[in-house]
Every structure is written in C-alpha cells, then in structure tokens.
Amino acid sequence: MKCVHIYQKFVYKCRQVASFCRHTRTPLALSLDTLYLKRGPFVAVSGDGLRLRIKPRSGESFTFYENMVRHDYLIDGITLRPGATVVDIGANIGAFAVMAASIVGPRGRVIAFEPIPETFERLRENVALNGLGQVECRRAAIDAEEGEIALRVAAKSSGATAHRITRLGDDQHARVETAPCLTLNRVFEEYQIDRINLLKVDCEGSEYGIFDSLDPGLAARIDQVAMEVHAVEGKSTERLGERLRTLGFDLRRSYLWYLWVAFNAAGHPAGDRVG
C-alpha cells in the first residue's frame, strides 16, 4: 500500500512538472522546487507574466500551481471580467489576489485579507512585485465576530502556507499569533462595497462563522463564492451547505473535493472568462 502511495505521489509531481513546462516561464526553478531540489528563493513567472516570490521547500510552488497554472478558484462556472470586485479571505502570499487582479484590471478591485504577519508582508511584496494598484491588502482575519483572534501556527510552518494555520491543535511547539478580526458585514461597510462579484475563501475553518454571521441582505450582493471547506470539530459541513442555500446561493461541489462553488440564485452574471 505504501508503494502505491509513493507511486501516486510521484505521478502527481510529474504532472505538475509537465504543467510548469507548458504553462510557465520559469519551469526549471519550479520543477526543482517541486522535487525538493531548489535551495534559494526565486521569482516564479506564469505564462501570462505574473510574478510570485517563492521560498524553496515551503509548498509555495504548489500554491503557485493551484492559482496561476490550474486556476482552482476559476472553475465550474466561476467567471471574472474587467472591472469586477473580488474579496480574497485568506490571501496567503497573494497568488490568487495577483491572478484575480490581472483579470479585473485597473478598473477592478481586489480586497485581500491575511492575518499572519510574515505572510501578510509576503502578500504585499508580491502585489508590489506585479505593480497592482487595484489590490488593497489588510492584515486581518474574517470570522463571526469582530475583535481580536488567536491563531495557532504549526512549528513546521513559516506562516507562509495558510493550510497550516489552525485555531486548535496538538503541536506543542506551535506558536500563537493574534490578529484583528472583522466580519464580512463590516467589510461591506468599511470598504463601501456595492457588490462582490467573487468571494474567495480559504481560511481554515472560519468559513462557518463567516456565513453564520452574514446578513442575508448583504449575501444577496455576492454573485459568486469559491471556497475551500475544512473539517472542524463541532462544525457541520451539511449545516454550512444549508446556510448557504438559506442565504440564497445555488451550491455546487467542485471536482476538487474540498472546494465548493456557489452562485447567487438571483442570477448576477459577473464576467466572460471561465477558468
């Protein structure tokens, strides 16, 4: 069984390498990092010329692959067009925010939230690297209540990979970071948002609180949701799905088992590009 797992992992990495060769301008550096052979930091460049500064052996090449090669959040009917407004909750080092900003253009708007300090600085660095003035970055978490939130960062994580950030955990060497926390209701108010054309969510379990606390009137002003759903003790994915439907969303499961996409049932088309 172990041999099968190793073989499957090898095949998957080979597919990544092949994709880097076909769809990026820096295939060698990305491929070496995927195979744990890259030693120093480097700037990865997508086929469209988008740049992302990568730390080696950190999993960030996979983040680049998910967002700038495979376009995980622009699948299953999700669309974007120039001038759209995007809210990115759990922006990490900025791979999705940079890609989305390149689509919405200077007339559009991307508001990116990332709570972990060093990851937030990486986000700002990557946005600046691409000269994207339409991206607004803020160090904050989004959840059910406003105030301050404590986040546990696993010992093996530099903080650059959001999937290693959890509220609870048994890692005795983990460190705790605090961050300001907003509700999505407050985001609408503070940023004077009329409509969110695409809400991207990858926040390690805070998705439950975000939608539980979301005002139905504001939910009607969200056209599309692309969201990673995480298993959290005491939380129910079934109930989350019911909540989204109650808020007026047509919920669909992606071919990626952990990714949900949802569309405003009232039907507000938000673009002409399908990822």
N, C-alpha and C positions, 0 to 999 in steps of 0.2 A: 504494500500500500504506500509506503514511504517512497519507493522508487517511482510509483505512478505520480505522486505529488511533485517530486523533483522534476520529472519529465514535463508535466503540465506547466510548471513554473518556467522551465527552460523555453518551451514553445511560446509561451506568452511573452517572454522577454525578447525572443527572436522577432515576434510580430511588432513589438514596439520599435526595435532597431530598424526593421524594414520601413515602418511608418516614418521614422526620423529621416531615413534616407530619401524617401519620396516627397515628404511634405515640410522639411525644414532646411534652413541654410547652414545649420551647424550640426550635421548628422554625426560627425566623429565624436565631438565632445559629449553630446547627449547619449550616444551609444556607449561610450566608455563609462560614463557615469551610471547608466542603467546596469552595466555589468560590474559595478563597484571598482572600476579601474582608474577613475579620474581622481586626481589629488587636489588640484587647486580650484578655487571658484572661477566661474566663467559666465559669459553672457550668451544665453541661448537665443536664437533668432528663428522665428517662424517663417513659413513660406511667404507670408504677407509682409515680412519685415518687422514684426513686433518683437520687442526685446524683453528678456526676463533674466535678471541676475540670479544665478543658481549657486547654492552651496553644495559641494560634492558629497555624495553618500548620505544625503539627507532625505531622499524621497522627492525632492523638488523637481527632478526631471520627469517624474511621473505626474506631478501636478501640472507641469508644462504640457505633457502629453494629453492629459484629460481635457484641458481647457483650450489649448492652442492647436492641437492636432485632431483629436477626436471630437472636440466641441460637445462635451457631455451635457451641458445645460441648454444646448440649442438643438434638441432632437424631439421627436414625437410631436411635431406640430408647433413647437415654440418658435416664435418669429420676432425679429427686430428690424427696425428701419431707421434711417437718419432722423434725428430729432426726438427719438424716444427717451423716456426717463426710466432708468434702471436703479433699483436699490439692491445692493450686494451685502447681505448679512453673513458675516464670517468670511471676510475678503482674503484672509491669509496673506500671502506675499503679492497678491494682485494679479494673478494670471487671468482670472475671469474678468476682473474690472478693466484691465488693459484691453482684452479682446473685445469686450462689450463696447468700450469707448471708441474703438476703431470702427465699429459699425454705426453707432448712433451719431458719430461725428461731432463737430464743434457746435452744432445747433442742439445737440442732445445733452443728456445729463446722466452721470453715474455717481451715486452716493454710496460710498464703501465704508463699512464698519468692521473693525478688527480690534479685539480687546487686549491682546497680549503685546506689551510694549515693544519688544525687539521685532516681533512680526509686523507690527504696525509701521515701524521705521522702514522695514524692507518693502512694505506696501508702498509707502510714499516714495521710496527710492526708485521702484520700478515704474511707478506712474510718471515721475520726473524723467526717467530714462527715455520714455517714449514721447515726452513733450505733450502730455494730455491735460490741458487746462480744464476740460469738461468733467474731470473726476474730482469729487470732493471726498477727502479721507477724514475719518474721525475715529479716535481710539475710544471705542465703547462697545459694550455688549448690548444685545436686544433680547428682552425676555418679557415676563408677565408684569413685572413691577419696576418702577424707577428707583434709583438709589445707587448703591454700590454692590458689586457682586464679587465673590471669591471664586477663582478658577484654579483648578489643580493642573499643573503641567508636569507630565511624566519626566522622570530623571533622564531618560534617553533622548528626550526631545529638546531641541534648541528653542522651541516655541514657534518654529517656522512652519510646522505641519499641524494644521488645525485638528486633524483627526486624532491627535494625541492629547488633546486638551479635554479634560473631563471635570465634572463637578465633584465626583466622588471617585475613589479608587483605593487600592490596597498597596500602592507603591510607597514604601516607607521613605524613599529618597526623593519623592516628588516635592516640588516647590509650589507654593501658593502665590498667585498673582491676584491683585484686586483691580477692578476696572469700574468706571462709571457704567450704569445700566439705564437704558431707555426702553420704553415700549414703542411698538410700531405706531400706535396712536400719536405719541409725542413726535415721532419722526415726521409724520404727515404735517403736524402743526409747525414744528421748528423750521422745516425746510420748505414750507409753503407749497406742498406738492398737490397739484390738481389730480393727476392720475399717475399711477405706477404702471408702466407698460410691461415691465418684467420684474418680478421679485425673485431673486435668487437667494436661497437659504442653505447654509451648511454650518450649523452652529452647535453640533454635538449635544443635542437633546433639548436645546432651548426652543426648538420649533413648537413644542407642545404649549409652552407658556405664551409664545408669540401669538398663536392663533386663538388660544383660550381667551386672551385679553383683548383681542382685536374687535373694535367697534364694527358692527355689521354695515353701518353706513360707509365706513372707510373701506371695508372689504369690497364693497361694490365699485370702488375706484381702483381696484387692482385687476389688470387684464389677465395676467398670466403668472403662474408660480412654478418655479423649478426648484425642487427641494430634496436634499438628502434627509432621509428619515432614519433615526438611530434608535436602537433598543435601549430603553431607560427603565430601570427598576421603578415600579409603581406607576408607570405610564402605559397607555394602551394605544397601539397604532390604529386599532379599529376605531377607537373613540376619536382619534385625531382625524381619521377619514370622515367620520360622521360630522365632526365640527366643520371641516372644510365644506362639506355638502350643505350644511345648515347655513353657512356664510354665503352660499350661492355659487360655489365652484363645481364645475364638472371635473371630477377627479379621474386621472388615468395613471396606470402604472407604466413605467418605462421598461425597456428591455433590460436596463440595469436595475437589478432587483431592489437596490437601496434608494433609487431615485424616483420620486413622484413628480408628475406634472399636473397642473390644474389650470383650468380656463374659466374665466368669468362666464357664467351661464347666460348672462345678458348679451354676450357676444360683442366684444370690443376689439376688432382686428388691430394688431399692433405691428404690422410690418409685412415685408415682402421677401425676407430671407429666412429660409428654413435651414437649420443646421443639421 
